């Protein structure tokens, strides 16, 4: 299963990005975590441009969303809210066909980032995401500037991430099963 990781931070040494990188190293067998790196290239959301032919960076984001079976998101909190660049990306997905019903897990790098987490959950619910509660966890990295390797090496943090990713894999699998046609329905013919 392909999972797209999106960090809501543009910082080079972002805790959110490090957390997602650690998750990629700890992913269970059968789960491939790939990274979306076009956040800074997205234009400011403008409904006039959200047409059948959106700007190229938007088209590429939507294409990546369509190719994955799940989304792993991590956003910092700025001024008690979701980072603007990350919210901009979500705004471009509101009207897309690729996003609704997509399984999503949230990785929070700070227990103090409660406002952003709450706002993100509300936005995702509005966008018809399938939020995986058991896979959405806070892995406390406050002020530590740990890189992915240090997170992986920490038994408590890596254990929490492994458990969350295992839950997420199960949730993605359950969504895939519920969306698949039953063998019987493949051979059912409707006669008017």
C-alpha atoms as one frame of an Amber mdcrd trajectory, in Angstrom:
protein
   0.000   0.000   0.000   1.198   3.451  -0.911   0.927   6.188   1.733   1.641
   9.813   0.916   3.312  11.777   3.724   2.808  15.542   3.791   4.607  17.799
   6.233   2.863  21.086   6.904   6.177  22.786   7.616   8.504  24.373   5.104
  11.395  24.514   7.630  14.509  22.552   6.696  14.840  21.169  10.260  11.152
  20.604  10.944  10.066  18.266  13.741   7.005  17.368  11.648   9.174  16.349
   8.700  11.545  14.380  10.951   8.571  12.554  12.457   7.274  11.596   8.998
  10.759  10.481   7.926  10.992   8.291  11.017   7.572   6.836  10.204   8.824
   5.924   6.716  11.705   3.977   8.278   9.350   2.196  10.678   6.566   1.382
   8.221   5.264  -2.175   8.394   5.937  -4.632   5.607   3.755  -3.867   2.610
   3.479  -0.138   3.361   5.494   2.294   1.268   5.589   5.877   2.564   6.433
   8.445  -0.098   6.840  12.189   0.431   5.045  15.093  -1.168   7.601  17.856
  -1.601   5.664  20.438  -3.600   4.073  22.383  -0.737   6.081  25.558  -1.370
   5.263  25.477  -5.103   1.489  25.561  -4.662  -0.087  28.888  -5.632  -2.360
  30.659  -3.184  -5.790  29.070  -3.371  -8.070  30.860  -5.798 -11.462  29.344
  -6.707 -11.222  31.000 -10.132  -8.230  28.761 -10.893  -9.839  25.599  -9.484
 -11.138  24.392 -12.830 -10.837  21.234 -14.925  -7.296  22.435 -15.659  -5.870
  23.717 -12.364  -2.330  25.086 -12.042   0.315  22.405 -12.657   1.475  22.125
  -9.005  -2.155  21.542  -7.972  -2.656  18.927 -10.665   0.480  17.116  -9.478
  -0.689  17.172  -5.839  -4.084  15.761  -6.789  -2.425  13.104  -8.920  -0.262
  12.034  -5.955  -3.336  11.906  -3.709  -5.085   9.726  -6.273  -2.154   7.300
  -6.457  -2.010   6.636  -2.720  -4.212   4.508  -0.484  -3.716   6.724   2.564
  -2.325  10.039   3.778   0.029  10.590   6.705  -0.068  14.253   7.741   1.925
  16.285  10.237   1.472  20.014  10.760   3.083  22.435  13.172   1.011  24.950
  15.067   1.518  28.620  14.231  -0.373  31.351  16.082  -2.689  28.684  17.555
  -3.636  27.293  14.142  -2.633  25.127  11.204   0.351  26.399   9.231  -0.845
  28.584   6.345   1.053  26.721   3.626  -0.482  23.439   4.762  -4.003  24.866
   4.949  -3.476  26.229   1.431  -2.720  22.688   0.190  -5.876  21.383   1.862
  -7.914  24.185   0.285  -6.773  23.002  -3.148  -8.051  19.497  -2.300 -11.533
  20.512  -1.132 -13.031  20.371  -4.616 -10.954  17.430  -5.829 -12.288  13.987
  -6.639  -9.171  12.280  -5.272  -9.431  13.263  -1.612 -12.911  12.355  -0.266
 -12.965   9.029   1.557  -9.177   8.803   1.710  -7.841   7.269   4.970  -5.808
   9.846   6.919  -3.600   9.589   9.999  -2.209  12.596  11.865   1.202  12.677
  13.524   1.550  15.510  15.992   5.092  16.423  17.079   4.077  18.529  20.083
   1.571  17.909  22.874   1.144  21.697  23.058  -0.130  21.887  19.454  -3.733
  21.172  20.451  -5.322  24.044  18.519  -3.780  23.083  15.184  -4.675  19.428
  15.739  -8.300  20.320  16.507  -8.555  22.657  13.500  -6.977  20.072  11.222
  -9.435  17.408  12.375 -12.375  19.744  11.719 -11.077  20.646   8.259 -10.460
  17.005   7.349 -13.944  15.995   8.531 -15.413  18.757   6.378 -13.403  17.413
   3.428 -14.803  13.872   3.957 -11.518  12.285   5.020 -11.604   8.959   6.857
  -9.606   9.907   9.935  -7.899   6.953  11.566  -8.158   7.819  15.261  -6.035
   4.898  16.489  -3.278   5.816  14.040  -3.360   9.544  14.887  -0.870  10.062
  17.684   1.261  12.669  19.383   4.943  11.798  19.522   6.381  14.437  21.833
   9.425  16.131  20.314   9.155  19.559  21.988  12.284  21.628  21.516  14.412
  18.556  20.995  15.206  18.949  17.263  15.560  15.194  16.923  16.209  13.910
  13.437  14.532  10.815  12.007  17.374   8.524  13.084  17.194   9.716  16.694
  13.416   9.210  16.735  13.797   5.687  15.358  16.511   4.921  17.947  14.247
   6.015  20.839  12.348   2.907  21.936   9.300   4.753  23.291   8.865   7.034
  20.281   9.546   4.334  17.694   7.218   1.927  19.512   4.404   4.474  19.425
   4.995   5.118  15.713   5.128   1.405  14.857   1.848   0.783  16.671   0.173
   3.763  14.973   1.358   2.643  11.524   0.137  -0.912  12.124  -3.299   0.487
  13.017  -3.216   2.687   9.927  -2.359  -0.267   7.690  -5.349  -2.114   9.144
  -7.657   0.844   8.566  -6.463   1.269   4.973  -7.012  -2.442   4.369 -10.523
  -2.250   5.819 -11.401   0.685   3.546 -10.043  -1.187   0.526 -12.109  -4.256
   1.410 -15.287  -2.247   1.903 -14.781  -0.531  -1.475 -14.126  -3.752  -3.389
 -17.107  -5.367  -5.094 -18.151  -8.688  -3.648 -17.506 -11.702  -5.909 -21.251
 -12.292  -6.116 -21.930  -8.716  -7.293 -19.504  -9.219 -10.193 -21.868 -11.780
 -11.690 -25.210 -10.276 -10.784 -27.203  -9.154 -13.768 -30.009  -6.698 -13.402
 -32.964  -7.424 -15.635 -35.346  -4.512 -16.184
